[in-house]
Amino acid sequence: MRPKQTLVLGLILLVPVLAFLFLKSFGTNRYALPTYLPDYVDSTQVDGKWQRDTVFHQVGDFRLPAQSGREVSQSELADKGLYVASFFETGSADYQRLNTQLMRVQEKFRREPRVKMASFSADPAHDSVAVLSRYAEQYGAIAGKWFFLTGDEATLNKVATQEFRLSPAAGTSGGLQHGQRVFLVDKDRRVRGIYDGTSEKEINRLMTEIEVLLYTYDHE
């Protein structure tokens, strides 16, 4: 074999080896989810130097009646896992699209007990427990997995505006500018994702990020 051909053959054989060594050394894939809803920036002293650190909002405790009539607390939703939070208005044109997309999330994580879902009524004057029971049946909500929550208007408005930072809709009484947003809340009660609940692409991203979050729990 000619020297030139030997050199070319050697380079061809060397490329996979170099690629393997590169991936082994530098190919660790770490995909960290962002955290949303900052509260304030704090300063801490580390090794004699001041460092600025953002403190993120933790969703406050709540306890609300679900479609079964039983009260559900945030500790039940977030304990050792995560939950997907949404706000719905049955009079909204996007209501059915939102819940149809959430059905996909429930089906994908049907056998994962650490994933729960909470749909908060944005119209508690209309959405009694009996009405919520019909919603839950319509969308195939699994008991203990997907909770449709209602309650008094003041409590629900507090959850929406103070805990999830939704804004009151202009010119309405008790309405919300939620835009069918969906939130991913981790076990530390911090918001790790915000999505358009009517978009198939966005819900696909939500399901991927749920898997990422569960992976981090398993490999802490």
C-alpha positions in Angstrom: 0.0 0.0 0.0 1.3 3.4 -0.9 2.3 5.8 1.9 -0.3 8.3 0.8 -3.1 5.7 0.9 -1.8 4.5 4.3 -2.0 8.0 5.7 -5.6 8.5 4.4 -6.7 5.2 5.8 -5.2 6.0 9.1 -7.0 9.3 9.3 -10.3 7.7 8.4 -9.8 5.2 11.2 -8.7 7.9 13.6 -11.8 10.2 13.2 -14.2 7.9 15.1 -11.7 7.5 17.9 -11.3 11.2 18.3 -15.0 11.8 18.1 -15.6 9.2 20.9 -12.9 10.8 23.1 -14.4 14.3 22.5 -17.9 13.2 23.4 -16.7 11.3 26.4 -14.9 14.3 27.7 -17.2 17.1 26.7 -20.5 15.5 25.7 -22.3 15.5 29.0 -25.7 17.0 28.2 -27.2 19.0 31.1 -30.5 20.8 30.3 -31.5 22.9 33.2 -35.0 24.4 33.4 -35.3 28.1 34.1 -37.2 29.4 37.1 -39.9 32.1 36.6 -41.5 34.8 38.7 -38.6 36.5 40.5 -39.4 38.2 43.8 -36.2 40.2 44.5 -32.5 40.2 44.2 -30.5 39.4 47.4 -26.8 39.9 48.2 -24.8 37.2 49.9 -21.2 37.2 51.0 -19.1 34.2 49.7 -15.4 34.0 50.6 -15.4 37.7 51.5 -17.0 38.7 48.2 -20.6 39.9 47.7 -22.6 38.1 45.2 -26.1 39.0 43.8 -28.6 36.2 43.7 -32.2 36.3 42.4 -34.8 34.9 44.9 -37.8 33.4 43.0 -41.4 33.3 44.1 -42.8 30.2 45.8 -46.5 29.6 45.2 -48.3 30.1 48.5 -50.4 27.5 50.2 -54.1 27.1 49.2 -56.9 24.7 50.0 -59.8 24.5 47.5 -62.7 22.1 46.8 -62.3 19.9 43.8 -64.9 18.2 41.6 -65.4 15.4 44.1 -66.2 17.9 46.9 -63.0 17.1 48.8 -60.6 19.9 49.5 -57.2 19.8 47.8 -54.2 21.6 49.1 -51.0 22.6 47.3 -49.0 20.3 49.5 -51.0 17.4 48.0 -50.3 18.6 44.5 -46.6 19.3 44.8 -45.5 16.8 47.4 -42.5 14.8 46.0 -43.4 15.8 42.5 -44.8 18.6 40.4 -48.1 19.8 39.1 -49.5 21.6 36.0 -51.6 24.6 36.8 -54.1 26.3 34.5 -57.0 28.7 34.8 -60.2 28.1 32.7 -63.3 30.1 31.7 -66.1 28.0 30.2 -67.3 31.0 28.3 -63.9 31.4 26.6 -63.5 30.3 23.0 -60.2 28.6 23.9 -61.6 26.7 26.8 -62.1 23.4 24.9 -58.8 23.6 23.1 -57.0 24.2 26.5 -58.5 21.2 28.2 -58.1 19.0 25.1 -54.4 19.7 25.2 -54.3 19.0 28.9 -55.9 15.6 28.2 -52.7 14.8 26.3 -50.6 15.6 29.3 -52.8 13.4 31.6 -52.6 10.5 29.2 -48.8 10.7 28.8 -48.2 10.7 32.6 -51.2 8.6 33.5 -49.0 6.1 35.4 -46.6 8.7 36.9 -47.9 9.5 40.4 -45.6 12.4 40.8 -47.4 14.4 38.1 -50.7 16.0 39.0 -52.8 18.7 37.3 -54.8 21.5 38.8 -57.4 23.5 36.8 -58.6 26.6 38.6 -62.0 28.1 37.8 -61.8 31.8 36.8 -65.6 32.0 37.2 -66.3 30.6 40.7 -69.8 32.1 40.8 -70.8 29.8 38.0 -68.5 26.8 38.6 -70.0 24.9 41.6 -68.7 21.5 42.6 -71.5 19.9 40.7 -70.6 21.8 37.5 -66.9 20.9 38.0 -67.9 17.3 38.3 -69.4 17.4 34.9 -66.3 19.1 33.4 -64.1 16.4 34.9 -66.3 13.7 33.5 -66.3 15.4 30.1 -62.5 15.5 29.9 -61.9 12.1 31.5 -60.1 13.5 34.5 -58.6 10.7 36.5 -59.4 10.8 40.2 -56.4 11.9 42.2 -54.6 13.0 39.1 -56.5 15.9 37.5 -58.3 18.3 39.9 -60.8 20.9 38.8 -60.8 23.5 41.6 -63.3 26.2 42.6 -64.0 28.2 45.8 -64.8 31.7 46.9 -63.9 34.5 44.5 -61.5 36.2 46.8 -59.4 33.1 47.4 -59.2 32.2 43.7 -58.3 35.7 42.7 -55.5 35.7 45.3 -54.2 32.4 43.9 -54.3 33.8 40.3 -53.0 37.3 40.8 -50.7 37.0 43.8 -49.3 33.4 43.4 -49.3 33.1 39.6 -49.0 36.8 38.8 -52.0 36.9 36.4 -53.4 40.4 35.8 -57.1 41.3 36.2 -58.8 41.8 32.8 -59.4 45.5 32.0 -63.1 46.5 32.2 -64.2 43.3 33.9 -65.2 42.2 37.3 -63.2 39.3 38.5 -61.9 38.3 35.1 -58.3 37.5 34.4 -55.8 38.2 31.5 -54.6 34.6 31.6 -54.5 34.0 27.9 -54.9 30.2 28.6 -51.5 30.1 30.2 -50.3 26.9 31.8 -47.7 26.7 34.6 -45.3 24.0 35.6 -44.8 24.0 39.4 -42.0 22.0 41.0 -41.9 20.3 44.4 -40.4 23.4 45.9 -43.5 25.3 44.7 -41.5 27.4 42.2 -42.7 28.0 38.6 -40.4 26.3 36.2 -42.3 26.8 32.9 -45.1 28.9 31.4 -46.9 27.8 28.2 -49.7 28.6 25.8 -52.2 25.9 26.8 -53.9 26.0 23.4 -50.8 25.3 21.4 -49.9 21.7 20.5 -46.2 22.7 20.2 -46.2 24.4 23.5 -47.8 21.5 25.3 -45.2 19.2 23.6 -42.6 21.4 25.2 -44.4 21.2 28.6 -44.4 17.4 28.4 -40.6 17.3 27.6 -39.8 19.7 30.4 -41.9 17.6 32.9 -39.7 14.6 31.9 -36.6 16.8 32.4 -37.8 17.8 35.9 -38.6 14.2 36.9 -35.1 13.2 35.6 -33.5 15.8 37.9 -35.5 14.4 40.8 -34.2 10.9 40.1 -30.6 12.0 39.8 -30.2 14.5 42.6 
